[in-house]
Amino acid sequence: MAFNATLEIKNNIAQINLSGELDASTAQLFRNEVEAAATQNIKRLVLFMQDLKYLSSAGLRVLIFAKQKMGTAVDIYIVGAQEMVKDTIEHTGFHYSVAMLDEYDEAEIKHV
């Protein structure tokens, strides 16, 4: 399945929709979107993963890069991760560095 990452920024919130399989051959596409988001004055990075079928260690490295690149002032949310993707994130302990949500509600997140 082809990988796709699309970035949208509104109201100082960067949203990246991820779909397909995030592995070594596609990780740079995701990294490009993270770097583009980092050049903006954002307060939040929201990663929609409901359509992401697979996350390899290369993809996980980009998640770690995103956390480092954004710094402590930017909160990162992972939304709708499927079980296999969620397991990968949790087995590495990265879920302690981000907020894992089943659904995205912008109004609710403003208070998290």
N, C-alpha and C positions, 0 to 999 in steps of 0.2 A: 504494500500500500504506500502510495506517495506521501511524503511529509509536506506539511504546509504550516507556516507561521505568519500570522498577519498582525500588525501593530496598529492600534488606534489610540490616540491620546485626546482626552477631553477632560476639562475641569481638573487639571493637574493629576489625572489618573491615567496611567499607561495600561492598556489592556492588550494582551497578546493571546490570540486564539491559536492553539496547537492541535494539529490533527495528523493522523498517520503514525509512522514509526520514527521515533527520534533516536538515531544511532550515530555511529562515527561518520557515516557518509552524509548525514543531514544536520549534524550539530552546528556547523558554521552558519547555516541559515537562521537558526534560532539565536545564535550569538550575535549576528548582525542586527536582529530586531532588538535585542537587549541593549546593544551599544547605541542604537538609535534612540531608544527610550531614555538612556542615561544622559543624553545630551540635552534633554528637556528638563524643566524645573518641575519634576513630579514629586508627589508625596506618597504615592502608592503604585505598586506594580501588581496587576492582577493577571494571573496565568490561568486561562480557561483550558482545562485538560480533559473534558468529557469525551472528546473525539480522538484523544491520544491513545493509541493501542499498545505502544511499547516504548519503554524508556531504558536505554542502555547506560553503561557507565559514562560514555562520552556525553550523553544528554544530561546526566546528573552533574557532570563537571561544569556544564554551562549554567545549570541552576546555581551551583556554588559560585561561579563567576558572577552571576547576576546579583547575588547577595553581597559579594565583595564590591562590585562595581557601584551598586546603588548606595551602599553605606548604611549606617544605622538610622539615618533620618527617613529612609524610605521603607515602608512596610510592604512585605511581599505576601500575597495571598495565592494559594493554589486552589482552584475551584473545580469540583466534579471529577477528580481523578478516579479512573477505573481501578479495580482491585489490584491488578498486576502492577500498574504504575504506582499506586499508593504503597504497595508492599515494598517496592524498590526504594521509595523515598523514606519509608519508616525503618527499613532494615539498616539504612546508613545513618539514621539519627537526624537526617536533615529536616524532618518534620518539626524538630524543636526550634528551628531557625525561621520558620515561616508559619503562617496561619493556614491550616487545611480546612476547607469548607466544602460542604456538599452542594450548596447553592450560593449564588451571588445576589446580594441585596445591597446596593450602594448606600442606601440610607442607613441600614443596619451596620455596615462596615465603618461608617463615619464615627460610630460610637464604640468600636472595638478597640 
